Amino acid sequence: RCELSFQRHFYRSELWYVHHGSGVVYINFSEDPKDGPNEEWKLDVGINILIPVKTWHQLINLGKDPLVILEIQYGEKCAEEDIERRNTT
């Protein structure tokens, strides 16, 4: 199992396309990072998913094969610094 941090972005949206592999993305539309994910979307080849600005999300590869996502970022600011990670402690 391989996963990214539970995170959100204040200035950009992301559009994902699953190119290879499968996994899951957990989504939380709440402003409070302490709220757990309220949606779970299965990801398989050919699936598109939109992650709107300020939406908490976490991408997880549950399999042994690589999960390859093509990501398009768009919005007011597309910079690596535009990430807020949920405090897991």
Secondary structure in CASP SS format (residue, H / E / C, confidence):
PFRMAT SS
TARGET T0000
AUTHOR 0000-0000-0000
METHOD secondary structure of the structure
MODEL  1
R C 1.00
C E 1.00
E E 1.00
L C 1.00
S C 1.00
F C 1.00
Q E 1.00
R E 1.00
H C 1.00
F C 1.00
Y C 1.00
R E 1.00
S E 1.00
E E 1.00
L E 1.00
W E 1.00
Y E 1.00
V E 1.00
H E 1.00
H E 1.00
G C 1.00
S C 1.00
G E 1.00
V E 1.00
V E 1.00
Y E 1.00
I E 1.00
N E 1.00
F C 1.00
S C 1.00
E C 1.00
D C 1.00
P C 1.00
K C 1.00
D C 1.00
G C 1.00
P C 1.00
N C 1.00
E E 1.00
E E 1.00
W E 1.00
K E 1.00
L E 1.00
D C 1.00
V C 1.00
G C 1.00
I C 1.00
N E 1.00
I E 1.00
L E 1.00
I E 1.00
P C 1.00
V C 1.00
K C 1.00
T C 1.00
W E 1.00
H E 1.00
Q E 1.00
L E 1.00
I E 1.00
N E 1.00
L C 1.00
G C 1.00
K C 1.00
D C 1.00
P C 1.00
L C 1.00
V E 1.00
I E 1.00
L E 1.00
E E 1.00
I E 1.00
Q E 1.00
Y E 1.00
G E 1.00
E C 1.00
K C 1.00
C C 1.00
A C 1.00
E C 1.00
E C 1.00
D C 1.00
I C 1.00
E E 1.00
R E 1.00
R C 1.00
N C 1.00
T C 1.00
T C 1.00
END
